[in-house]
Amino acid sequence: MTPDTAFPMTRSRVWPSLALLLLLMVPLSAYPQTTLTGAIQFSTNSIGAFYDGQIWNTLGGDYWWDLWLARNPDATSPVNGPSDAQAGIAIPLESGNAYKYYIFSEPSGTFSFVGLNLFFDGNNSAPGISVFGAVNSPNFAPSASTSLTLQGTSVAGAGSASYSSGGVVVVLSGFDWNTAATPPGDVCQGLAFTPLPGDVADFFGSFTLQVWPAAALSLSQASGSPGTRVTLTGSGFAPTETVEIYGGHIGAPPLFATTTADASGSFTVAAREPQHPYGPMDVYAVGVTSHKLGAATLSVTPVMAMNPASGAPGGATTAYGLGFGAGETVDIYWNNPRQLLGTATANVEGTGDLTIAIPANASPGIEAVIGVGQTTRAIGLGEITVQ
């Protein structure tokens, strides 16, 4: 299968004719690659867990609706279908290329969030990539919540938007899903699109995969709150090249760190965890010269920061919540005696703040302030010194 595009890592030099001939004689399997063998899309709640029973997949002969893939928005170049028996996919993904697929499915119900699981190399029981996002939005995040196999049975989400195998790293760099509309209408399999044949409005969207030659990246810890100092270690990069490290999406803020590989192509760098909502955060290290990529996952946990960090009973301070769920309400409590001080609303980065009054009956010394996310149920702790 020809890739949709080749991104900058693809070689651009003009090969001598003999070298080109020898290159063309090398079988495709000799190049680093992996194979996309399944995709399932489903309705979720606001933290990415399967919810409300809406399922579409690339598996024929089962109870669920089919998920159709095409190489173009009007689906005149379909990947699978048009019959249920042809719902399966097996797409080679080669290092150095980008692949964009438009997706369509049978309309059913109304929901606000949607999840996508991708499966690789014939392992259709454990998702290699799991993400979710709001309908009609290009923003998505990794999901480790209760998810689905290709067959639609319960399984934990991959908690990552990347998958590593066979010397390559596949990164989901784009995903969106839109409510049923005309256009595009029933653009995919108009003659055999069951159970509602004919020109009906479809759900539609797309996902984009970038395939990178693999390097290695590891983190000094598996979880942490925004602002935590984390040590990142990488290897397999080009000697002395600049390496850019991102928390979240490649090329987009926040930039975790920038460093330089040593003569062996390795690095160790310490940096503070950037702001990010609660849950898994993909961390990517990209070699600026080699275009090699290392991937790791950090689980973001909440914390409460106080400013000022001390005050007298009856005085005011501001509680800053970091690492909560995007857009969720956070209840803020004084620990002793336990009492609700108020609520804050987190932004898309999981950050919110509230000016609070130190209780008049607070005892002198160090006291805890507690934030509880009302959607994620995540708990963040902070400290303040009562004078």
C-alpha positions, -999 to 999 in steps of 0.1 A, spaced: 0 0 0 13 34 -10 16 58 19 -4 90 18 26 113 24 62 110 34 73 134 61 107 151 64 127 121 75 123 106 40 156 106 20 157 133 -7 190 127 -23 191 115 -60 205 79 -61 227 68 -89 208 45 -112 226 13 -101 220 21 -64 183 28 -72 180 -5 -91 195 -24 -61 172 -6 -37 141 -15 -57 152 -52 -57 151 -52 -18 117 -67 -7 94 -44 12 96 -66 42 133 -56 46 123 -21 56 114 -14 93 76 -15 94 46 -28 113 11 -36 103 -22 -20 113 -46 -49 116 -77 -35 134 -95 -4 145 -125 0 169 -144 32 177 -168 36 205 -187 61 227 -170 70 260 -176 91 291 -156 123 298 -125 103 310 -123 79 281 -141 48 296 -165 28 273 -200 41 278 -235 39 262 -229 9 239 -220 26 206 -194 5 188 -180 4 152 -151 -19 142 -131 -34 113 -143 -69 120 -169 -87 99 -194 -112 110 -201 -98 145 -229 -79 161 -213 -44 158 -215 -18 131 -186 -17 106 -160 11 106 -151 20 71 -117 35 61 -108 54 30 -78 74 16 -98 104 7 -127 125 22 -153 113 -4 -144 76 1 -139 70 -36 -106 51 -26 -119 28 1 -96 6 22 -121 -20 33 -156 -30 24 -180 -27 7 -194 -58 23 -193 -69 60 -171 -98 50 -145 -73 38 -145 -52 69 -110 -64 80 -78 -44 74 -41 -52 71 -22 -20 63 17 -20 62 31 10 79 67 18 68 93 39 87 95 75 74 60 78 61 27 94 72 -7 78 66 -41 96 68 -73 77 67 -109 90 66 -134 70 86 -171 66 83 -198 47 102 -234 40 106 -252 67 126 -267 57 160 -276 76 191 -262 108 205 -230 110 226 -204 136 235 -171 117 236 -156 90 214 -127 66 218 -104 50 192 -83 18 196 -58 7 170 -44 -29 169 -12 -40 153 6 -71 140 -25 -94 144 -28 -88 182 -65 -77 182 -70 -84 218 -47 -57 233 -49 -23 218 -15 -8 208 -29 28 207 -59 41 228 -72 76 227 -104 95 232 -118 130 226 -149 152 224 -171 148 193 -166 176 168 -132 184 182 -96 177 170 -83 175 205 -76 140 219 -57 124 248 -44 89 256 -67 66 275 -60 39 301 -96 36 311 -119 6 306 -118 0 268 -125 -26 242 -108 -53 221 -114 -54 184 -142 -80 192 -158 -55 216 -150 -72 249 -137 -53 279 -100 -46 282 -78 -18 296 -68 9 272 -32 12 260 -28 45 278 -7 58 248 -10 74 214 21 56 202 30 19 194 66 5 191 75 -26 172 99 -39 146 123 -10 148 96 17 143 73 39 165 38 46 152 24 79 165 -12 89 162 -7 125 154 -43 134 145 -78 122 153 -113 137 150 -149 125 149 -179 144 138 -216 140 142 -237 126 114 -241 151 86 -249 155 49 -224 160 33 -206 137 34 -238 116 35 -235 79 29 -203 82 9 -186 49 17 -206 19 7 -238 32 -7 -250 -1 -22 -241 -24 7 -240 -2 37 -263 -21 61 -285 -20 81 -295 14 67 -288 14 29 -291 45 8 -280 80 11 -282 86 49 -260 108 70 -229 91 83 -206 98 113 -173 108 98 -137 118 107 -101 109 102 -69 97 119 -33 103 109 -3 80 117 33 90 115 59 62 115 94 70 129 126 49 131 129 39 167 152 53 194 149 45 231 136 68 259 130 60 296 119 81 325 131 81 361 95 76 374 62 63 361 40 91 375 42 127 388 25 160 392 31 190 369 63 207 381 79 175 393 115 171 383 119 141 360 151 126 346 149 115 310 174 91 294 176 84 257 198 63 233 200 53 197 201 89 184 227 104 160 259 115 177 259 151 190 225 158 175 199 181 191 170 162 207 137 179 213 114 163 240 77 169 240 50 162 266 18 154 246 19 159 209 50 161 188 59 196 177 33 213 199 37 229 233 46 221 259 82 214 251 95 192 280 132 198 273 159 203 247 192 185 249 222 173 229 231 136 224 267 126 232 291 110 208 273 76 213 239 91 205 228 90 242 216 117 266 204 122 302 186 153 311 165 165 340 134 187 334 102 197 352 70 180 341 49 204 321 12 212 327 -10 184 315 -44 171 325 -49 140 347 -40 106 332 -14 93 308 9 117 289 30 106 260 65 118 261 84 119 228 121 125 221 128 135 185 162 136 169 164 168 149 190 154 124 183 116 125 145 120 128 146 90 152 120 90 179 119 75 214 85 73 233 76 68 269 45 74 290 42 94 323 10 92 344 0 127 354 -13 131 390 -28 162 407 -13 185 432 -24 216 451 0 246 452 -6 274 477 3 311 472 11 325 496 22 293 514 15 307 549 -10 329 566 -30 336 597 -65 323 605 -90 344 586 -64 354 560 -66 347 523 -45 325 500 -50 311 465 -51 273 459 -39 263 425 -49 228 413 -26 212 387 -30 179 370 -68 175 373 -91 164 345 -96 188 317 -127 209 324 -137 191 356 -150 207 388 -126 204 417 -139 206 453 -113 221 477 -112 211 513 -94 223 545 -82 191 562 -84 198 599 -112 204 608 -124 189 574 -146 215 556 -154 225 520 -138 258 511 -152 261 476 -150 247 441 -128 255 411 -131 245 374 -100 231 357 -91 244 322 -81 221 292 -47 216 308 -63 204 341 -54 236 360 -77 258 381 -75 281 410 -96 294 439 -89 322 465 -98 307 499 -100 320 534 -79 302 561 -105 289 586 -107 310 618 -104 278 638 -73 265 621 -45 254 644 -10 268 641 15 246 620 15 229 587 -20 220 574 -32 202 543 -55 215 516 -71 188 495 -85 190 460 -109 163 448 -118 161 411 -155 154 407 -152 136 374 -119 117 377 -121 114 415 -84 122 415 -70 137 447 -44 164 450 -27 175 482 -11 208 492 4 224 523 0 257 540 17 270 572 -8 285 596 9 312 616 
